[in-house]
Amino acid sequence: MKPKTTIATKKTEPLLSMQAKVLYRNRDGRISDVTDQNLFGLKKFAEDGALAIHILNNCLKRLDLLSMAAETQPHIDAGLVRLAVDDLRSELEDGSHLAGYVGLTRELFNNSDALAPRLTPRARTTGRALSRRVAN
């Protein structure tokens, strides 16, 4: 068997874009717009997403290393396997950054409502094309 190798991540331009407003309801029921704030804001959410991807890539690299070690040796030291598994568990367990990000994402999307799309200069459609789309 050939040892597995990891593929370098390519930088690309986003194909998907989202406009959002983040509203937070405190324990008293008061709703406030936190879209531009640091704790729950969109910029922080995007930064946390980048960190989550980085963590997942590191987990994959650890699994690749463990796999390569298993391919080249008939027996692997149990301590090495335990260390790798414990390291992966710490990245994935409750209370970890990744679990927090996934939980926040789930909560945001479970409680979200779709907004009517705003037409941007690039995405403008003629009235005739828009009426055809509605008629279909």
N, C-alpha and C positions, 0 to 999 in steps of 0.2 A: 504494500500500500504506500502511496505517496503521502508525505506529510502535508497537512492543510496549510495554506498560506492565507493571510488576510489581504483584502483589497483596499487600497487607499481610498479614502472618501473624497469625492469630487465636489467642488463648490459650483453651485448652479444658481441661476436666477429662479425665484419662486414662480410656480405656475398657478398657484392658488392664493387668493387674497381674501381677507375677511375684514369687514368693518364691524366694530362691536362697541358696546357701551357696557361697562360693568357696574351694576347696582348692588349695593350691600344693604341688607336689612339687619339692624342691630337687635339686641334682645328686647328692646322697648318697642320694636316694630317700625322704627323710623328708617326710611330708605334714603341713602345718600349715593351720589355718583362718585365712584372711586376709580374711574377709568384712568385718570392721570396720576393717581397716588402711587406711592412706593410699594405698599404691602400687597394689595390685590390688583394693582393696575396692569394694563396691557403690556407695558414695557417690561415689568418684572416677570409677568407671565411668559413672555417670549424668551427672556434671559433664562428662566427656570427650565423652559423647554429645551434650550440649547444645552444646558447642564445635564438634563435627563438623557439626551441623546449621547452625550459624552460618557456618562456613566454606563449606559447600555453597550456602547462600543468597547469600553474597558472590560465589561463582563464577557463579551464575545472573545476578546483577546485572551483573557484568562482561560476560557474554555478551550480555545484553540491550542494554547500552551499545554494544557492538561491532556488534550487529545494527542498532540505530537509526542508527549512523554509516554503515553500509553502505546502508541504505534511503534516506538523504537525500543521499548523494553518489555520483556515478558512479564515482569512484576514491577509494580509501582509501590513505593513506600506509602503506607497508610497515612503517615503524618503529613506527607505532601498533599494527598487527596483531601484529608481533613482540613488542612490550611486553605486550600483552594475553595472548598465547599463553604467553609465558615466565612471566607472573604466575600463570596457571592451572596450568601445569605444576608450579611450585614448591609449589602447594597440594595437588597430586595425586600427586606422585612418591614413590618409596620414601624412607623417612626422614622424611616429613612427618607432622604430627600426625594428619591424616586417614587416611593409609595405616597408621599405627601403631594407631589406634583400630579400623579395619576388620580388621586382622590379629589384634588381641587378641580382638575379638568372634568372629571365625571360630574361633580357637583355643579360646575358652571353650565355644562351642557344639559344636564337633567332639568335645570331650572331656567333654561333660556327660551326666549320667544323669537321667532323669525321676524325681521324687519323688512319692509318693502325695499327692494334694491334701489340705490341711487344711481342714476346714469352718469357715468364719467365721460369726459370728452372722447376717450378712445372707444367706449362701449356704446356710443349713441346709435340709435336705430331710427330709421325713418318711420313716420306715422303709418305708412302702408305696410311695412315689414312688421311693425308692432301689432297692427290690427290682424294681420294674417296669423301671427303667432297666437294671439288670444282666441281667434276663431277655431284653430285646430284643437 
